[in-house]
Amino acid sequence: MLSRVADSLYWMSRYAERAENIARILDVNLQLMLDLPKLGPAEQKALWEPVLRSTGDHSDFDKHYDKMTSDNVIDFLTLNPKNQNSIVNCITTARENARHVREQISLEMWEEINRTYLWMKSQTLKKIMRQGPYEFFMQVKNASHLFQGITDGTMTHGEDWDFIQVGKHLERADMTTRILDANDEIFVKQPSKTHTSGTLHWSAILRSCSSHDAYRKFYVAQVEPDKVVEFLILNEFFPRSIRFCAATLNDALRRISGCKEEHFTNLAEKLAGRLVAELNYSALEDIKTVGMHKYMDELQIKLHGIGDAIFRTYLFSPPLPVPEAEPEPEPAQKQTQKQGKATVAA
């Protein structure tokens, strides 16, 4: 497979997944606001700051808006053309990459991503707020689910499909670490003082990862912070847990090279296999000993290293920027997610 084809398939998958993740986070936060008492400017800022940190766009938001209100955050993360991680830019970039590999993907895949792009281009903030943000975000999420289902059902599961899986699960693992890292402060608050609002926030974190129902079925208990952390990081069966994503990513990389599990042929396989082994033999006590923030930062750095190794091995793209560095301007389809508190795989 040509490196440019692998590159476009990888980024198409990452940006499609990113659009869904951002839509889900915004939807969950808006619903959380309905469950909380009337919020003043300070409370609204405290509620929306973790959202912007989880997407890595906190500093860029401050350059364009004076106040951190619901409308401003929704506009910035949904329709703002100056935000490379806005939903409209994610879908546009995914569609552009799909156009570059039109001969490698199925007709049904192209029709779905093109339909979503045309629908997205017709949206305005006034239209979204008038019709209801819930319906808008639900349509974005459904479009992503439909695209993924069409991909799995209409593509041959060869190298091209594996590169799509690599992009999807690297992006998914990255977002789960960012969501947990951005909300790490609620895990250290005293339960006696924050029981009601804390439970709402923990439930919101689960819904941000589409894991609330799966969590309740797995634990059959009240939402508790320790169990939330354990489920989203170490559960081997839930599709959005970091452990599951790392294992699926590792399997896809090995199918691409044909390497057996016990060996590795390149740095990407070595780093991915090492991460899977670490997660397989980790426990909640290990995370609590290190500390949530530090543990998430270390995971993000490891995911960044895997992404950089994939570029060097297969895509021949320039190395990713180091943590906290400002990235150089790049073509739209190659732009990476802005850096948050720690670096991520891009």
Secondary structure, DSSP 8 states (H G I E B T S, - for coil): --HHHHHHHHHHHHHHHHHHHHHHHHHHHHHHHHHS----HHHHHHHHHHHHHHHT-HHHHHHH-SS--HHHHHHHHHT-TT-TTSHHHHHHHHHHHHHHTTTTS-HHHHHHHHHHHHHHHT--HHHHHHH-HHHHHHHHHHHHHHHHHHHHHHS-SSHHHHHHHHHHHHHHHHHHHHHHHHTGGGGSS-HHHHHHHHHHHHHHHHHHTT-HHHHHHHH-S---HHHHHHHHHH-SSSTTSHHHHHHHHHHHHHHHHT--TT--SSHHHHHHHHHHHHHHT--HHHHHHH-HHHHHHHHHHHHHHHHHHHIIIII-------TT-------GGG------SS----
